[in-house]
Amino acid sequence: MSPDAPAPLPPAARRFLTGLFPGDAAVFSPEETCVFGTDASRRHALPAAVVRPETEEQVRELLRFAHAERLPIHCRGRGTNTVGDCVPAPSGIVISTARFAEILEIAEDDFVAVCRPGLVTGDLQAALAEKRLFYPPDPASVRFSTLGGNVATCAGGMRALKYGVTRDFVLGIRAILPGGEAIDTGGRTHKNVTGLDLTRLLVGSEGTLAFFSEITVKLLPLPEATATALCAHADADAALAAAGDIFRAGMLPAAMEFVDRTCLAAVAACRPLPWGEQAGAALLVRLDGSEGALAADLARLEGIFAGRGPLFVRTAREKAEQETLWEVRTTLNQASFRVAPDKISDDVTVPRGAIRAAVARIQDVAAQERLPILVFGHVGDGNLHVNIMHHAADPDERGRALAAREEILGLTLALGGTLSGEHGVGLSKLPFLDRQIGPGERGLMRRIKAVFDPHGIMNPGKAY
Amino acid sequence: MSPDAPAPLPPAARRFLTGLFPGDAAVFSPEETCVFGTDASRRHALPAAVVRPETEEQVRELLRFAHAERLPIHCRGRGTNTVGDCVPAPSGIVISTARFAEILEIAEDDFVAVCRPGLVTGDLQAALAEKRLFYPPDPASVRFSTLGGNVATCAGGMRALKYGVTRDFVLGIRAILPGGEAIDTGGRTHKNVTGLDLTRLLVGSEGTLAFFSEITVKLLPLPEATATALCAHADADAALAAAGDIFRAGMLPAAMEFVDRTCLAAVAACRPLPWGEQAGAALLVRLDGSEGALAADLARLEGIFAGRGPLFVRTAREKAEQETLWEVRTTLNQASFRVAPDKISDDVTVPRGAIRAAVARIQDVAAQERLPILVFGHVGDGNLHVNIMHHAADPDERGRALAAREEILGLTLALGGTLSGEHGVGLSKLPFLDRQIGPGERGLMRRIKAVFDPHGIMNPGKAY
């Protein structure tokens, strides 16, 4: 038995699952379940079984059984989680939402959509755009990750600056509790203050409380148009100062992304950058609104940029042209693997005013550990994506990469920040959580979990 | 002893309070405590004692004692709650936050403010405006109500349409639990996904979980300018159709308020309305943004209005001129009492697409019960303020007013709505809550309360 082989499922449990999930809707052999044992954290644990429900009733039956039999349950969308939330350790039953993925309703006049958890968020957005409707949250994984997973981690994204995160768009959840009971939290009104806010307690709970059967999200009217400005500066300080100027002018862009020198070098190795001189940082700003309003705002933005002596400024209003400007940001992940084959990725977040200090200190860590560290992210939210590039096969480099990570988490907390702005805690950040959250608060979280899940079967050992 | 006289405080408790709260910081006589026994619900119960802490340590000591002695605790800001959340029944100790009201910090670069709960929200907004910062939530009571109260009820307001409600702006809370333990939830980063979301569980908890000692709110850059458009229509349908057109054009105004025929008549009795013909409804729209962008958006808005054959349209960009237009809405409360001396006020909320049906059915109820019912509110949120005007001294009228209220709550739920969009449940709506929230969900809420407050001393018997 390999070290990560699961405890074998009791024969009665296997019979139960086979009966409830006919055909290939339940699989047990390592060959079939293996792929459901990992996620973007690159951790792995072999599931005891994987089931693919198509109906809520199947999930209710399963949670009745698992609750009674004390079997761990791991809910899984597309496995894009970066902190191990989808890794079934301790071994248990993985519920894949791949076949529980419909858009149940798009209510245009209510500005509401009701969806199954397995729906890919980007597919929802595409369906909405046809009706000139808009679901703003846009995690980088939006074309692959599911709404259920986004809700379970309170996914953010570039547009969080103006529009907020997933939490701000979830109006109601129909959830199945361990034991099989279905609850309906919230509703389909845009405002609702009746009783404790169970809806937002479920959002970001990383699969530890309940299975989400139906998710009702708030929609906005799709803005008429968007525009993009790309601005390159001599160094990070100048770029971040320009970001501050934008806020001081009373502007709240739809997105504002920062890309540091190491990132620019990585991208430049893949494709020519649109500026001649050596730039030390770039700022990408997306505006949205009415056509006429955008023209005025874009002119204003150019004036603000000019005040910080940029090396390069370009604006775009055509979609294709905008996407070209955004390539400095969107090609980063791909470009990063040209720098080194392995990556430790973090999404530390600091108070907005501490972002210049955070970038400078992370660059110090990079120098000290002699590793390329890419720093980019949602500067408006203080949310920095940090990619520590290294050769994991080299034990010394791996050691320095892990040391760098720990230093970066430490400096983040020292600056009043948080271990995670978007990805969650999962398994990867759990060892660090005590540095941020005290025993009183963690005790409350665990006792609240026990209210939903008294036997602790839902994604046990994760998140808090 | 009058029927609502409280159970007398045990002598030891009185000694404890007098020691902890010297001078007039603790009062016991009905003459002094009476005013702390009511709120905008017009209900009343005499407190056993009222204390006015100036330090967190006093609150911690008090909650240690009250927890041990099983004494009910009622937190109170300025008593603007409309559903009885501030009414100390069952009788207990009222904690007034009147002397616990400082702005602890405005961190301009972090876009964060840290405040004590007794701070009047309008005072915070005024202090922020001097620094070109913006805390959007604007309940009608904003000039009188406190941040602590706003957080306890998840207050909304006109700007919720574009910016969201109080929940969306609370980043962290330092709270004192029964027993005296202090917990720190969330933080001062704009994004944070570590552990269960205790912060938003506290928001809207109506004083039932903990005392809020420090509240950290997210700030936005203050928009450069605002503009207002007032548009009068022949009937509610035309006005609400115009509201739909605005959304369909991809516009998301900062506020969009609807005022019905009965409201217009009430206002007209106080001051001349700016249109000659008889209008059946009006729509008020506020835009905000950069000066140049606003000019473009305002022109667009006028074009949209024109498509529904309005009786009257006026726009304004100067502050004073805007306020004149808003008087149709802001004078409503005062005007309503010219219609009749007594009011039953509700803040029912329906899915946005059901608002035309809701307005029509409420008007039917008014006709059937032969009572003037003012309907106005945040049309973009589906949130209608309903004022059932009547003479409470006339038992028949009072009976019809109560019947009208029940019918309106019923039709709201039948349309998929919620009993409360802004005010909360408190005492007034508690008898109706079972019609909206099932026993499973209420059971979870109560068990979560028990995690925070095992002896049930915090605002007992309210909200859920």
Interface residues (C-beta under 8 A of the other chain):
Chain A: A107 E108 D109 D110 F111 V112 R132 T153 C154 G156 A160 G164 V165 R167 D168 E181 A182 I183 D184 T185 G187 R188 T189 H190 K191 N192 V193 T194 G195 L196 D197 L198 R200 L201 V203 G204 S205 T208 L209 L220 P221 L222 P223 E224 G244 F247 R248 A249 G250 M251 L252 G289 S290 E291 G292 A293 L294 A295 A296 D297 A299 R300 T349 V350 P351 R352 G353 A354 H378 G380 D381 G382 N383 G416 G417 T418 L419 S420 G421 E422 H423 G424 V425 K429 L433 Q436 I437 G438 G440 E441 R442 L444 M445 R447 I448 K449 V451 F452 A463 Y464
Chain B: A107 E108 D109 D110 F111 V112 R132 T153 C154 G156 A160 G164 V165 R167 D168 E181 A182 I183 D184 T185 G187 R188 T189 H190 K191 N192 V193 T194 G195 L196 D197 L198 R200 L201 V203 G204 S205 T208 L209 L220 P221 L222 P223 E224 G244 F247 R248 A249 G250 M251 L252 G289 S290 E291 G292 A293 L294 A295 A296 D297 A299 R300 T349 V350 P351 R352 G353 A354 H378 G380 D381 G382 N383 G416 G417 T418 L419 S420 G421 E422 H423 G424 V425 K429 L433 Q436 I437 G438 G440 E441 R442 L444 M445 R447 I448 K449 V451 F452 A463 Y464
